[in-house]
Amino acid sequence: MGNLKQSFIAGLFSIITIGILTLLTYKTEFGIFLIASFGSSMVLLYGYPESPFAQPKNVFFGHLVTSIVGMFFLYLIPLPLFIIIPLAVGFGVGLMILLNVTHPPAGGNPIIVIMGSVSLDYLLSPIISGSIIILVFAIIINKFILKKSYPKTK
């Protein structure tokens, strides 16, 4: 029965969080707040908030680092897409692990960045602003509503 409750709550709060990001993206003039990898972040933030991969430092910097890596390859490495995409993903994953900010959903960000040919503004919105929004929701929901120890203290 605990699994049923956890899955319901994770699904419900994923709907709410992604719903807010979607409304901000499509119903305001504030910019883009939504990326596909945030959907995967919901699995960790609401399904497994105790995971090291779901901690705020990992979520924020994981998304930021891999997006920067994607932009580095997109703008500075003059090779065909079929070469820079796997290189960017590999470097992004390796850098997250090296910096101890691993967030598995962020591993897809270089693909999103390169295939979308995004501008540098992409780092501010959706990466930084969207990450902050999902983390605020994760803290409110996990810490204050569900009374879980989130962010996890050492």
C-alpha positions in Angstrom: 0.0 0.0 0.0 3.0 2.3 0.7 4.1 1.9 -3.0 0.6 2.9 -4.2 0.7 6.1 -2.1 4.2 7.0 -3.1 3.4 6.4 -6.8 0.2 8.5 -6.6 2.0 11.4 -4.8 4.9 11.3 -7.2 2.6 11.4 -10.2 0.4 14.1 -8.8 3.3 16.4 -7.9 4.9 15.7 -11.3 1.7 16.9 -12.9 1.6 20.0 -10.7 5.3 20.9 -11.3 5.4 20.2 -15.0 2.0 21.9 -15.3 3.4 25.1 -13.8 6.5 25.0 -16.1 4.2 24.4 -19.1 1.9 27.3 -18.2 4.9 29.6 -17.8 6.3 28.5 -21.1 3.1 28.6 -23.2 0.8 31.1 -21.4 3.2 33.9 -20.4 5.8 36.0 -22.2 8.5 35.2 -19.6 10.3 32.6 -21.9 10.9 28.9 -21.9 10.8 27.0 -18.6 10.3 23.5 -19.8 12.8 20.9 -21.2 12.2 17.2 -21.7 14.8 16.2 -19.1 12.8 17.9 -16.4 10.2 15.2 -16.8 12.9 12.6 -15.9 14.0 14.8 -13.0 10.5 14.4 -11.5 11.1 10.6 -11.1 14.0 11.3 -8.8 12.6 14.4 -7.0 9.2 12.9 -6.1 9.8 9.2 -6.4 13.2 8.9 -4.8 14.0 12.2 -3.0 16.5 10.5 -0.7 18.7 9.6 -3.7 22.0 11.5 -4.0 21.0 12.1 -7.6 17.8 14.0 -6.4 19.6 16.5 -4.2 19.4 20.2 -5.1 23.2 20.5 -5.8 23.0 17.6 -8.2 19.8 18.7 -9.9 20.9 22.3 -10.5 24.5 21.8 -11.4 23.9 18.6 -13.3 21.5 20.4 -15.6 23.8 23.4 -15.9 27.0 21.5 -16.5 25.6 19.3 -19.2 23.9 22.2 -21.0 27.2 24.2 -21.0 29.0 21.1 -22.4 26.4 20.8 -25.1 26.8 24.5 -26.0 30.6 24.1 -26.0 30.4 21.3 -28.6 27.6 23.0 -30.6 29.4 26.3 -31.0 33.1 25.5 -30.7 33.7 22.0 -32.1 33.3 22.1 -35.9 32.4 18.4 -36.5 29.3 16.7 -37.8 26.4 16.2 -35.5 26.8 12.5 -35.5 30.2 13.0 -33.9 29.6 16.0 -31.5 26.4 14.6 -30.0 28.0 11.4 -28.5 31.1 13.3 -27.6 29.1 16.0 -25.7 27.0 13.4 -23.9 30.2 11.5 -22.8 31.9 14.6 -21.7 28.8 15.9 -19.9 28.4 12.6 -18.0 32.1 12.4 -17.2 32.1 16.0 -15.9 29.0 15.5 -13.7 30.7 12.5 -12.1 34.0 14.3 -11.8 32.4 17.3 -10.1 30.1 15.1 -7.9 26.9 16.7 -9.3 25.5 13.6 -11.0 21.8 13.9 -12.0 21.0 11.2 -14.5 18.2 13.1 -16.4 20.7 15.8 -17.2 22.7 13.4 -19.3 20.3 14.1 -22.1 20.8 17.8 -22.1 23.7 17.9 -24.6 21.4 16.2 -27.1 18.6 18.7 -26.5 21.0 21.6 -26.7 22.7 20.4 -29.9 19.6 19.2 -31.8 17.8 22.4 -30.8 20.7 24.6 -31.8 19.9 26.7 -28.7 21.3 30.2 -27.9 23.3 31.1 -24.9 20.0 32.5 -23.4 19.0 28.8 -22.9 21.2 28.7 -19.9 19.1 31.3 -18.1 15.8 30.1 -19.3 15.0 27.2 -19.1 18.0 25.7 -17.4 18.7 27.9 -14.5 15.1 29.3 -14.0 13.5 25.9 -14.6 15.9 24.1 -12.3 15.2 26.6 -9.5 11.5 26.2 -9.9 11.5 22.4 -9.8 13.8 22.5 -6.8 11.5 25.0 -4.9 8.6 22.6 -5.6 10.6 19.6 -4.5 11.6 21.3 -1.2 8.0 22.5 -0.5 6.5 19.1 -1.4 9.1 16.8 0.2 10.0 18.8 3.3 6.8 20.7 4.2 4.0 18.5 2.8 5.4 15.0 3.0 7.6 15.8 6.0 10.6 14.1 4.5 14.2 15.0 5.2 14.8 16.9 2.0 17.3 18.1 1.0 19.1 15.1 2.6 21.5 16.2 5.3 24.8 14.4 5.7 
